[in-house]
Structures are given as structure tokens and as C-alpha cells.
Amino acid sequence: MIPTKVTIPVPSKDPKKKEEEKPEQDAKAATAKKIKDEEKDGEDLSEEDLQLKNELEMLIERLREPNTELYRPALETLRTLIRTSTSSMTSVPKPLKFLHPHYPALQSLYETWPPSENKSLFADILSVLAMTYSDTQPRGTLRYRLLSASLSPADAPLSEPGSWGHEYVRHLAAELGEEYNSREFDEEGVEKVSEKNKVPGTVDDLRNLAIECATFLLQHNAEPDAVDLLEELEIVDRIVELVDDNTYERVCQYMIRCVNLLPPPDDISFLRTTHEIYAKHNKFPEALSLSIRLGDADLIRKDFNAPANPAMKKQLAFLLARAQVPKEWLETPGEDGMDDGESELPEDLVECLSNTRLSTQFKEFGKELNVLEPKSLEDVYKSHLENTRPTAAVDSAKANLAGTFVNAFVNAGFGNDKLMAKAEEGNSWVYKNKDHGMLSAAASLGLSLLWDTDEGLSQVDKYTYSSEEYIKAGALLATGILNTGVRTEADAALALLGEYVENKSVPLKTSAIIGLGLAYAGSQREDVMQLLLPYVADESLSMEIASLTSLALGFIFVGSGNGEIASTILQTLMEREDKQLDEKWARYMALGLGLLYLGLQDASDATIATLQAIEHQVSRLAVVIVDMCSFAGTGNVLKVQELLHYCDEHIEKTPKEKKDEKDTTPEEPPKDDTFQAFAVIGIALVAMGEDIGAEMSLRQFNHLMHYGEPVIRKAVPLALGLVSASNPQLSIMDTLSKYSHDSDLQVALNAIFAMGLIGAGTNNARLAQMLRQLAGYYYKEPDCLFMVRIAQGLVHMGKGTLTINPFWNDRTIMGKTAVAGLLATLTAFTDAKSFILEKYHWMLYFLVPSMYPRFLITMDEDLNNISVSVRVGQAVDVVGQAGKPRTISGFQTHSTPVRLGTTERAELATEEYIPYAHVLEGFVIVRKNPGWESEDKMDI
């Protein structure tokens, strides 16, 4: 075995000396490595690169020479070399790489030159080189660009930023945003002069440069970048003049998608700018849908009157009818401000605007889908499939009452249910209910005959002569229900219900008032307001009547911000006695006030400030309701945070006890925590307009359910129902299923109802199965069983042809009347024991304004139905994607009419027809494509 030689290191005698030597050695090593690397670089360079490097260095030397005549050719050559250099996407262009070490020296040289045209070109080149030093010298690219612009003569302006390439423009855009944000402005928007401003130029210079960059970006398929840049410099409205026929569509789509993510007032300015672009390019339906979102009467009138084509006008009329826009907005006032005779609309347009075709078309749609036959209660319950057979005696009155609602919801709009419309003489079903049950039973006829004003009124009429007060009241409510969303010349609802508003009987009075609220929801009718408003202010009337009148006015003037109604409700809240404001009805008065400001954002600030001045604790409830309604569907993150703050308070509900008999301090009333329930619903209301926000809210609800007070836990299922109405997502379904077995029966009750809400009109088999299991589980709990039946009725609503989701037009427009209906229903469930399970179960009919057929019906220009081949699939977000990606996935091809789900989208399968509408939903008018046949022959 050969011994291995081991070298033992000898330790240094002086450790201090060694420590001193080390940095010196490191520095030498680094220098040597640098020299070696440079030599290596020189060796690695190809002959071509070496030649380029030497040429660039020679040009720099020329710039240092005293002979000024050499400067111009040298700079021109440098510019040409930089511009014409090509590189792969992952590497720096060669000229920039070789000039990088010389940048500081060139900067110093630049400072020595006198102002001239040459210096302007020099600054332009330095601006490009500054990109390689952006980490150590920020905003250099922008600084030299602006210096260059200030030096260039008027007759020889600076070349456009785009001439230096895409990367340079993107760099410049980023620095423009940074620079603009770093500058300070006073309250009037005038720039404050600061010593810190290293970059020359005014804000106008920055904005002019931004427009140049945006123009380049738009021409090179970078529309989102252009919009972002102009938004950052607060001149997004200038994009209207920059877009052309090729770019406007992508710009508008991106801007619309941004709206939900912007704080006010930027969101409104984006909508107005997009509207202006669409109007400029004669895209009438797109422009009108944005006017509807803005709720601007003048814009709506202008857009409606813009097209000359009568078929296009009819299409726009269908859009306005779906949005429940007041017909009066469209009539052009005469010179004296009054409507003159010539302003009246043609009859065919009035028909489209009034929704009078809705009933016949809906029944035709049912015939096509083969669901015209009425469904019995057993068809819905399928009791034979329930796990447990009920053995205990069931509250038959409650079972009959549940049957009334289920029958009404399932057969809604078809007018041929077995219990009411087709009942034998004697109408035995109404008499199978007691007192208020009779009211709901008679009113259910209105839901069965929904939208059918001719047939409906004659069928309901016989009940108005009944000797039973409750049946009569139900008939009045039925009149209001069947007129919901339909405007007729006869104005029957006002004629029939108006006289009962003054009636002494409370059921008749409230039914007439709510009937008017439903019949004229969204119409903003002044005459109805004058009729109802005195009942809000009259202190001799009960809180119930005053509050329900406020709610009815909220329905009629939803989202209008009507000052007269708002001030009357505020006055009432201030003047009513504390005892009256403590009643459960106060929440409906607050809701009526909130609905006036639905979606108006900051317009409610003055009202909220007034509410805060009210000493009674109802003010807190009213503030939350008005605030959440104002920001409904906006996705405003700050508002969601604010509402979450309301939920983290612990409210001590028990009154403080006196310490001893001598204590004379008045006993404090128990604190009301109802506002926390509305804060939870408010989170859903604000978040539901935007998918990501809605998804994030689910996590918050989960936390609230774990850690919240009982009043909060009770409201969480309702919020889940609202955030996903008629859109049964698996995760929400399972969550609600879990909550429906909660130990707190009020939570379970609300969860069961929320299951009905998320499945409303979908016929979802999984939900139906869950509800059947719950029916077996709760067979001994009459209240919960009643709610299971209601939920079953909702899931099969309109036999699967209706929706209560408030968003339409490809989920871009929020239907205000639909939101009002949902909120009024959920408000009843914030205290289900006192409202729905008491004698106010008729409040379930508040859902009616939210109900609308989920169909696509195609018509020709004379409004005759025609069958067209369409593809229906899940909607895909294609905003900002390159090329022309598919807008739907997993599609199936059908012939119209077709049924559309909440998240589904339709597109024409062939080019045989051209639609007038931009979104295939509801009523769509199509025309034959004149070039279609010739294309067909070409294929052959």
C-alpha cells in the first residue's frame, strides 16, 4: 500500500495581517476577472460584431472632437445603427449593449454642448440608451425625450417615439405614468412647482407625449396598454379621437371590463368615453346598453333616436323594455318643455317598449320546449322519492299555503295551473286556506297569469267582488303582480288599485299599495307618486302602512334619486316616535329610501349625512341600507371593507340593569343589531356585479359564519343566495346544504330559502335531490318543511324557463327593478319569524320584478318569429386576448327559440342572418345576409 502524501496548511503567524490582505486580494482578483472577461468578450465577438463595436466607438470619438461639422453625420449614423439593429426577443440589441459602458461619458459630453438641432438629436439617442440604465437612473428615457423635444426646431419636429421600436414606447409609457404620479397638484388640478422635478416639461408635455405613445400602441395591437397609459395620465377621454374602425372594438371591450375595477368617478368616465366611441362608430345597441348602465335619460333618448332604420329602433326598444326604462324619457319635449303632439312614438315601437308581446311570446316559447302542460304539486315534490315518510300530523293549513306558492312559482306566466286558473267553479283552493292564506292564494293567480294583462284582469276580476276581505285583498295584489314589467295604454292597474289606497281596511290598503309598487316598478310615474306619498308622511297611520308605501315608492322610483320622496321618508324617520321606529317595519322604510339611490354611488352622501343626525338607532340601519344600495353591483372594494367593519362589532342586546333602587339613570333600551344582517347582505350586493369580487366574498361569508354573532350567521345564507341568484354553483350549493342542517333553525331556514334562490328557474337536479332529502329530514318541523316546499317551487320556477338573476345583456347591465325585488324579499327573511312565517308570507311575491324569461327568440324585421341556427355554450372572457378567440366553449347547436343559462352565451352558427343586437339574448331581430347565397354556391 503506497502512503498518501498529506499537506498540512501552516497557520499564519499574524492573523490581523491576513485579514488586511484579503480585501486587497479580492479587489485585484475582481479587476483581473473583469479584464479577462473583456478580453474574452472581444474574443467571443464575431467579426461582424467586432466591426460594429469599433464603428460605434469611432462615432463616439467623432462627437468628442472639436470639429462640429462631424457631429450631425455621426449622430445620424448612430441613430441608423440603433434603429436597424435586430435581436432576438430575449437579448439586448447589440448597439445598446456596446454603447452601455459609454453612457455616463456621453451624458457628460451632452451637458457641454450648446442648444442646437444636433443637441436635440443627441438627446433623442441618449433617451434610447437610458433604457439600459433605468435601474440606476430612473426616468432617464423620459427626461432626454422631453429635452430633445424642447430643443427641436418647429420646422423639423422630433421623430415619433414609435420609430425607435415597441420596447422603447413601452418603456416611455411606464416612465410617463411614474412621472405623472410623482408630480403634485392643487385642488383645482394645477401643477405645483417643485424642486424635485428632475424631468423637464409641463403636464401638458407629458400628456402630449402620452398621446403619441398611445397612438403607436393602438396601431400595434396593444390596446390595453394604450388605455392604461391614458388612464394613468387622466386623459382617457382623448382616446375617442385616436381609435379607428380596426381598434375601437377591442378598446371598448377592455374599457368596459375595467369599469368594475375602478374607483368612482373613473368608472363613470370610462363608461361615458366608451359610449362616445360606440356612438361615433354607429354601434347603436352597444351605445344604448351603456346609456342604460349610466341611467342618463338624455343619452338614452339621443341613442334611441339616432338610428334611421326602423328595425334597429325596434331592437333598441326591446333593450329599453328589458331595462324597464320609463317610456316618457323617449318622448322629445316641445319648445315649451311640454310634450307636443309630434313627439309621440309610432305604435309598433310603443308595443316593443311596453313589453305587451312578452306573455304571448313566453307561452309560444313554452310550447316549443314542450312545457306548456301545467305541473301538479306532486310533480314538483316527488314525495315517493323522499327518504322518510311523514308519520306525524302535518300542519295542513301550512301545507296548503306552501302548495299555493309552489303552484304559483312553477306555473308562473303560463296561466293554466291546476289549482287556481283551471279550478272548478267554486274555486275550492282559495277556501282551503285561512285568513292571510286566502290573500296569498288569490294573489297567486296573478303570478300564474304573469304579464298577461288582457286574460289576467278578467280572471282576477271575479275575486274583487268577494265578500271575504282577504280574498279581495289578494285579488288587488294579483292585479299588481300580473302587470309587473308591462305598460299598457289602458293603465288598468292604477284605475283598479287607486281607489283602494284610501280604504280603511289594512289588508286592502296594503295590497293596493304594494300592487301599485309592483305594477309600476321602474316606471317613475309622477301621478302614482302623488297618490302614494301622503301615506308616508301621515303620522296617524301605522308604521306598517307608511313603510310599505315607502317600499312601493322605492320600487317605482328605483335608482332615480328622487329628492321629494327621499326628503319625505327622512322627515318621517325624524318625526316618528321612538316606539314606532322600534317596530320591525322600520327596515322597509329604510329600504324604500335605499332603493331610490340604487347604483347611484356618491349621490346618496347628503341623505346619509342626514340619517346620521337621527338620534334613534334606526339611523344606523338606514345608513347601512342606503350605503349598500348606492354601490350595488359596483364591486367597490372599499365599500365591502366598510360593510365588514359593521360586522365585527359586538352588540350588547340586554338592557343595562340598575345598580340599586336609588339609581335614577333611565334604563337604556336594548340595542338593535339588525344593521349587521344588512351589512352582510350588502357585501353580496356590492360584490355580485363582478366575478372575482363575488368569488372573494364567499371566503368572507365563511369567516362570518364561523365567528359572527347569531344575527350575522342568519344573514350569511341570504347573502350567498343573492350573490349567485339563478346560478347554482357547486361550491355554494354544498355550503348552503351544510348550513341547512344548522343547529340554529333560523340559519337553516334561510339556507333552505337561499337554495331556492340559487336554483331559481334552473330545474337543477342536484338541488332538487338535496331539497327532497331536506323534506324528509324536517318532516316534524312545519316551518322548515314549509320553506323546503317554497325552495322546491323556486327551483322549478316557470318549469325551468325563468331567471331571477338581475344581470343581463351578457351580464353587463344590472336590472334595477330585479335587484329591488330581491332585496325586498331578503329583507323579509332578516326576520322570517315575524314576516314570512307570520301572516306576511305574501312578501314572497316581492320576487316578481326579478323574474324574466331566460330565452333567445329571433324575429324578422316585421317581428314575426323565425327559426335560426345558434350555438349555445359557456361564456368565455376574451378581452385583451390576441386574434379572434372563441367567445364560447363546450357549445351545442340549436334552433331558436332556445333557453339560456345565467353564464351561457349564444352566437349565430352560420352567416345566413345578421343580428341587429350585439348580444344574442331575449328578443333579437335578424335580417337575411344578402351575400349568403353566393358564398354557398362558391363552396359548392
PyMOL commands that set and color helices and strands:
alter all, ss='L'
color gray80, all
select helices_A, chain A and resi 15-44+47-64+68-84+94-112+117-133+140-151+161-164+166-182+203-219+223-232+236-241+248-261+266-280+284-294+297-305+310-322+327-330+341-343+347-354+358-368+377-381+383-385+396-410+428-431+436-448+453-465+469-482+492-502+506-519+526-532+534-537+543-556+563-575+578-581+586-596+601-612+618-630+637-647+674-687+691-707+710-723+730-739+745-758+765-777+782-795+797-800+816-829+841-850+932-939
alter helices_A, ss='H'
color red, helices_A
select strands_A, chain A and resi 802-803+807-808+813-814+852-853+855-859+869-875+888-895+898-899+904-908+913-915+922-928
alter strands_A, ss='S'
color yellow, strands_A
deselect
rebuild
show_as cartoon
